[in-house]
Amino acid sequence: MPKTIKKIGVLTSGGDAPGMNAAIRSVVRTCAFYKIKCVGIYRGYQGMIEGDFKDLNARSVNNIINKGGTFLKTARSQEFRTKEGRKLAYDHLVKKNIDALVLIGGDGTFTGGMIFSKEYNFPIIGIPGTIDNDILGTNFTLGYDTALNTAVEAIDKIRDTASSHKRLFFVEVMGRDVGHIALNAGVGSGAEEILVPEENLGLERLLESLLKSRKTGKSSTIVLVAEGDKTGNNVFELRDYVEENLKDYDVRVSVLGHMQRGGAPSCFDRVLASKMGVKAVESLMNGKNNVMVGTINNIIELYPIDKAVKGHTKIDEELLRVSDILNI
Ligand code: F6P
């Protein structure tokens, strides 16, 4: 018989993502709805170690559904990787009478949570929040949709200046291990080539494609590069390579960087966050533990958290084909 949950702690950890605030709001308000107490834990696991807690009620989360970032702040705690750090964190949770945790973050957050949960037999549930969309067990992570729209908007602007000057731009987007952002923002912005970590398309192919692009009379060229791409070492080296080999190309580089993590969440991310928060609290009330809330084919489902961190989601290979066809 699982222990009755009377107080839930909620935290955000790892890289922030748009929609995290909407998820916190949903967790806090669902707790209020079911008359469960809710405690906000600041700065992720680091705040848990330091006892940086604040009681939250339905009104504490007014007007945050539309805000980027995370009002609980976030951190990548090194101390939580140690047994001593986790012991301090546990002691603070016990002192505050917290019975279970909702962890909003990516694979690092979930891995830390699982170790902690196992060590102290402490109920946890994960909500996937990362712009990279790389977590197994969900079609979408919070922040991914917003980041895609942010990237596409930025690339559209780069296209304006690229075509005015008849230039080639290498645009780097986030995605350390997976190419979801590059691939989707690339197709969405009409990029001529898309380089992703999953496939090494080779520099020769890139040159061929650029030559073709020129011959067919294109006035600008955008090559979208995921930060984890294996083709060249980085966008600046790719630029140097092309400048050396295709003398008539005027090349520029634009690294979109952390702007992709900021901004107001899209409606899609707000709705997803709202649904996930409700499911997280209700699942804890029903005795669920060590699971992640995911969305599969538009249905909110639970997925074992240990499986969620065992690898990365696959890119949509069909999109690479679509991109090749449209890049005529
Ligand atoms: O986890 C998401 C992500 O945006 C990655 O794509 C990127 O490599 C990383 O975060 C950068 O994070 P930070 O600068 O916070 O270490």
Boltz pocket constraint, residues with backbone or C-beta under 6 A from the ligand:
constraints:
  - pocket:
      binder: B
      contacts: [[A, 15], [A, 106], [A, 130], [A, 131], [A, 132], [A, 174], [A, 175], [A, 176], [A, 227], [A, 261]]
      max_distance: 6.0
